[in-house]
Amino acid sequence: MRGAISLTINGLARQIALDDPRVTLLDLLRERLGLPGAKKGCDRGQCGACTVILDGQRINSCLKLAATCDGANVLTIEGLAHGEKLHAVQAAFIAHDAFQCGFCTPGQILSAVAFLEEGGDWRDPERIREGMSGNLCRCGAYAGIVAAVQDAGRRLEAETRKDVA
Amino acid sequence: MNAFEFVRASTVAEAIAAGSSPGAAFLAGGTNLVDLMKGAVSRPPKLVDIGSVEGLDAIETRPDGAVRIGALVANSELARGPFAARFPLIAEAVLSGASPQLRNAATVGGNLMQRTRCAYFFDAASACNKRTPGAGCDAIGGEARTQAILGWSEHCVATHPSDLCVALAALSAIVEIDGPSGRREIPINSFYRLPGDTPERESELAQGELIVAVRLPAGAAAFAGHSRYVKARDRISYAFALASCAAALRLENGLITEASIALGGVAAKPWRAEAAEAALAGAKPEDAAFTAAAAVALADAKPSGDNAFKIELARRVVVRALRLAAAGTPKSMPALPASPFGDISG
């Protein structure tokens, strides 16, 4: 099948026909697969609203041609919660009012999830700000975002400790 | 974005064969090329996807002590683990550039091949000799804040935007290339061309030639204890350099035995300052020597417009980087890598 790719999106394996190599991963998700969680802000890799986790790494999906993603594993905001149970970062964003309009929020949350998985130091607000520098928030919810990442980092570490014990 | 033929290569040989046709471009992380295509600044008729080419994604130490970084290694990989401990200068330079998302997608080969961020190059309505040879340069007489102060010509004043390459230049990295005429290698300090009257030719690479690796010579690790990258920019994070400096020293018995200095944000290529290095050899690692070396490094600098401030800024960035390098590489990466506002007491 020429111009087809296989992707695992939020745990679901899919075969996707691609008629045009210009389609970005972001446009594929939003326009063709009914997953509009990743947002198109600048569409040039500057704002981070399109952040998804590709093969375990956070990236800007607006700069990724879908044709180059054959065989990849994609996590979008739609796949982050377990049923009704929110991911710790999602719950922390709500608890700390870490958004106003919400447009940048899916990208912020996925970027924060990746920051914590990378072993980012959530105890240090300066390291959180630097680690989240690829996600812009025009509403200026940064104070809440930093507090949410700290809180989620604390909770996830406590859960890990409980699991070990 | 223009329509293009899309070819996926799985070996270096396939990539070279497909990339040899006129105008064809290699695509790896896409963080620069896809952006340029969206702005119609680049319009390649063919893209050769090298993202899954075998054998280009490893970092390996060779028997002679040299370290070979595959062209498809992600930028973010250079800031992790034993590699970062061995080459903290590279880790700090990498972490001072772009964002975590971009560093994950961007590759080492792509970092070397990224185009200038000159606003006139990016703006299709402006005249640009790089985009359209012979069209003229609207950057001259325009906004000069990000433009060159060294090595520029009346045809182009653009700067190379990489931080990684500045560290690679200071460590005398070697670019390994494969192509239609076989393999060759070029020291990174000879890899880029100054604009002259052909600013559209940015490097020595010919059509179809592919960077397969970047090699750090065995001696590069000897700077690990005294090397720093300092970057002055308009924001503290996620911004290109106005002026940056990679400084690496070897100290013995309280004297500098070897110094290596490269500057970023000031020229069409990472600017190695060899005369300044020579001025430091045998000197005490003190401010007087650093100030004198910085003056030598910028001796030939000339404003390319309303950017004379960059000459003094670059001098001070060189002094700051040398002072920090002499104080010793910190045990852990600073929260704000390459920040000029860090603790300078040492």
Interface residues (C-beta under 8 A of the other chain):
Chain A: P21 R22 T24 D43 R44 G45 G48 T51 Q57 R58 I59 N60 L63 K64 L65 A67 T68 D70 S111 A114 F115 E118 D124 E126 R127 R129 E130 G131 S133 G134 N135
Chain B: M1 A3 F4 F6 R8 L27 G29 G30 T31 V34 D35 K38 G39 L47 D49 G51 S52 A74 S76 A98 S99 P100 Q101 L102 N104 A105 S237 Y238 A335 L336 P337
